[in-house]
Amino acid sequence: MLLNLVIRPAELLSAFARSFQILVVSLIVAPLRRAFDLSSYIFTASRINSGRAYPPFGVLA
């Protein structure tokens, strides 16, 4: 009984820490991924508009 009271808060704390970690990671990673996708899209679009879409980065001619 006493051991059960000791283990239970540790399990709850561990589960809370795990879900909090997932939340923090998703809050940080999602905007970064979105910004990277947007910047790569803008970069590719500007290269296509300038006529230098291929070869990549203009160095593999």
FISEPA-636444 format. One line per 3 residues: number of its first residue (from 1); their letters; for each residue y, x, z of C-alpha. Coordinates in nm, 3 decimals. Example, Ala and Ser with C-alpha at 12.3 -4.5 7.8 and 13.67 -1.06 7.14 Angstrom:
2
1> as> -0.450,1.230,0.780 ~ -0.106,1.367,0.714 .
//
This chain:
61
1> mll> 0.000,0.000,0.000 ~ 0.244,0.273,0.100 ~ 0.140,0.485,-0.198 .
4> nlv> 0.198,0.187,-0.426 ~ 0.556,0.153,-0.296 ~ 0.614,0.521,-0.370 .
7> irp> 0.470,0.516,-0.723 ~ 0.638,0.197,-0.840 ~ 1.004,0.313,-0.817 .
10> ael> 0.911,0.637,-0.994 ~ 0.754,0.439,-1.279 ~ 1.060,0.217,-1.305 .
13> lsa> 1.293,0.516,-1.302 ~ 1.087,0.690,-1.569 ~ 1.085,0.382,-1.790 .
16> far> 1.461,0.337,-1.743 ~ 1.526,0.703,-1.821 ~ 1.313,0.681,-2.135 .
19> sfq> 1.489,0.370,-2.265 ~ 1.829,0.517,-2.176 ~ 1.742,0.835,-2.365 .
22> ilv> 1.640,0.634,-2.672 ~ 1.963,0.435,-2.651 ~ 2.181,0.746,-2.624 .
25> vsl> 2.002,0.922,-2.908 ~ 2.028,0.619,-3.135 ~ 2.398,0.576,-3.050 .
28> iva> 2.468,0.940,-3.136 ~ 2.235,0.991,-3.433 ~ 2.306,0.669,-3.623 .
31> plr> 2.681,0.731,-3.678 ~ 2.613,1.094,-3.767 ~ 2.354,0.992,-4.025 .
34> raf> 2.587,0.727,-4.163 ~ 2.873,0.976,-4.191 ~ 2.648,1.232,-4.360 .
37> dls> 2.520,0.974,-4.608 ~ 2.876,0.865,-4.685 ~ 3.001,1.222,-4.731 .
40> syi> 2.709,1.314,-4.957 ~ 2.768,0.996,-5.157 ~ 3.138,1.080,-5.197 .
43> fta> 3.052,1.439,-5.291 ~ 2.799,1.327,-5.552 ~ 3.034,1.063,-5.690 .
46> sri> 3.316,1.316,-5.725 ~ 3.084,1.559,-5.904 ~ 2.966,1.286,-6.141 .
49> nsg> 3.324,1.179,-6.211 ~ 3.429,1.536,-6.286 ~ 3.134,1.577,-6.525 .
52> ray> 2.957,1.841,-6.317 ~ 2.677,1.630,-6.176 ~ 2.406,1.857,-6.319 .
55> ppf> 2.296,2.125,-6.246 ~ 2.314,2.095,-5.868 ~ 2.625,2.259,-5.722 .
58> gvl> 2.706,2.404,-6.061 ~ 2.527,2.734,-5.996 ~ 2.190,2.681,-6.166 .
61> a> 2.326,2.686,-6.520 .
//
